[in-house]
Amino acid sequence: MNQASNKLLSPDVLIEQLVAIEDNRYRWLDEQVPLPSRERDELNELIDRYIEALLSLIKESRRSLQSSDQLPYVIMNCIVDVELLNRQRRQSFRILPFYEGKVSSGDISILSPVGRSLLLQENGALVSVPAPSGELLFQIRSISMHHPG
């Protein structure tokens, strides 16, 4: 399912994502966790960290001409290829932006334990996710921008 291509990582794509986050942030928070709570505060902090990381990535993409759409860390609307180490299996996910409601096969929400754990992790990182069937141990193998169509 890897959607990697020879497209350049465009600051415009990242800016569009930043605008969508700013436009939808509080509506999304109200839909997910309508009352003040620890969970709402944690989600708000996650969005703050995400915006900070996205701004940094925008600056970096403007400074350097990248020859591919590879990303240094997992962001929303990217394709992340992982190896599930304790099951010896590779898998690809698209990290679904919180403001996008259409879910397809291979999409994973940032609200899910796996999505939250992968978000902002670097290529090569080992990521542990508690699951009912036991801990899942992922290693990120590649991260690329999703290009629909």
Buried (B, 14 or more C-beta within 10 A) or exposed (E): EEBBEEBBBBBEBBBEBBEBBEEBBEEBBEEEBEEEEEEBEEBBEBBEEBBEBBEEBBEBBEEEEBEEBBBEBBBBBBBBBBBBBEEEEEBBBBBBBBBBEEEEEEBBBBBBEBBBBBBBBEBEBEBEBEEEEEEBBBBBBBBBBBEEE
